[in-house]
Amino acid sequence: MESSQEQEVKLLGAWPSLLARRVTWALNLKGIDYHYVEEDLLNKSPLLLKLNPIYKKVPVLIHHHKAILESLTIIEYIDETWKHQPFLLPHDPHERAVARTWAKFGDDKVFESAWNALCSIGEEEKEKAVELTKEALEHIEGELKGKKNKFFGGDEIGYLDIAIGWISYWLPVWEEVGSMSILDPIKFPNIIAWISNFLNHPLIKHNLPPRDRMVNYFHGRRKLLTSTPHSWIKI
Ligand SMILES: N[C@@H](CCC(=O)N[C@@H](CS)C(=O)NCC(=O)O)C(=O)O
């Protein structure tokens, strides 16, 4: 039987949002029931604007009628609130700090430059952004090198896998939509192996948006963003 705590979980997300998706991965891995509310990012609901008045972005988690913002913070909140296995963050404080650092690096460097590459105007700008993405990925590749485990923290999916999990699915779509080549298997053999492990995890592979829908959506976003540079709504 569900506890009353679980019944009160609500997530505001948007289907193409990799940041909202990572929260659903965390909720599913922890086995938490939640009510999902789809937002239209071009026509945000009064509830989203009320709960996240500063950034006006998804994801927003609502638990006990209180809002929790920022996807990585939400994942930590989930792990701390439902104190049962599987634990997403490492137990050891140093390992926890390292995982947080790489998760932030994934958002600040990999996501940012890959998104810029997708939305760049002109070949030169695109090449620069692609190079920056590859440079950032080299650091992730280095983190995985020599590890025998399937995932970052061991043989179970954890916080860092969830945080950078978008690389496995969103990035290849962006490569296709932006006609760019980033995930070179020769340059990034460990990332490619990790991607395969990640996408084969039962809770991940059944919780991904359809690829053709993603391709269509991001073609549309790219067209809009490259023709209207001030239309900066992300994802
Ligand atoms: N740092 C935030 C970023 C959230 C974010 O950028 N959300 C995007 C969807 S992936 C969004 O809501 N975009 C709408 C907008 O930019 O107005 C997080 O990790 O939750």
The ligand as an SDF file (V2000), in Angstrom:
LIG
                    3D

 20 19  0  0  0  0  0  0  0  0999 V2000
   19.0850   24.3490  -13.7710 N   0  0  0  0  0  0  0  0  0  0  0  0
   17.7260   23.9800  -14.0340 C   0  0  0  0  0  0  0  0  0  0  0  0
   17.4310   24.2430  -15.4920 C   0  0  0  0  0  0  0  0  0  0  0  0
   15.9970   23.9370  -15.8710 C   0  0  0  0  0  0  0  0  0  0  0  0
   15.7430   24.1430  -17.3690 C   0  0  0  0  0  0  0  0  0  0  0  0
   16.5360   24.7490  -18.1070 O   0  0  0  0  0  0  0  0  0  0  0  0
   14.5750   23.6540  -17.8110 N   0  0  0  0  0  0  0  0  0  0  0  0
   14.1720   23.8030  -19.1990 C   0  0  0  0  0  0  0  0  0  0  0  0
   13.6930   22.4830  -19.7560 C   0  0  0  0  0  0  0  0  0  0  0  0
   15.0040   21.3240  -19.8720 S   0  0  0  0  0  0  0  0  0  0  0  0
   12.9940   24.7920  -19.2360 C   0  0  0  0  0  0  0  0  0  0  0  0
   12.1240   24.7540  -18.3970 O   0  0  0  0  0  0  0  0  0  0  0  0
   12.9870   25.6480  -20.2330 N   0  0  0  0  0  0  0  0  0  0  0  0
   11.9890   26.6490  -20.3920 C   0  0  0  0  0  0  0  0  0  0  0  0
   12.5910   28.0340  -20.4570 C   0  0  0  0  0  0  0  0  0  0  0  0
   13.8270   28.1640  -20.6280 O   0  0  0  0  0  0  0  0  0  0  0  0
   11.8210   28.9920  -20.3700 O   0  0  0  0  0  0  0  0  0  0  0  0
   17.5080   22.5120  -13.6250 C   0  0  0  0  0  0  0  0  0  0  0  0
   18.4810   21.7430  -13.6100 O   0  0  0  0  0  0  0  0  0  0  0  0
   16.3840   22.1510  -13.2590 O   0  0  0  0  0  0  0  0  0  0  0  0
  1  2  1  0
  2  3  1  0
  2 18  1  0
  3  4  1  0
  4  5  1  0
  5  6  2  0
  5  7  1  0
  7  8  1  0
  8  9  1  0
  8 11  1  0
  9 10  1  0
 11 12  2  0
 11 13  1  0
 13 14  1  0
 14 15  1  0
 15 16  2  0
 15 17  1  0
 18 19  2  0
 18 20  1  0
M  END
$$$$
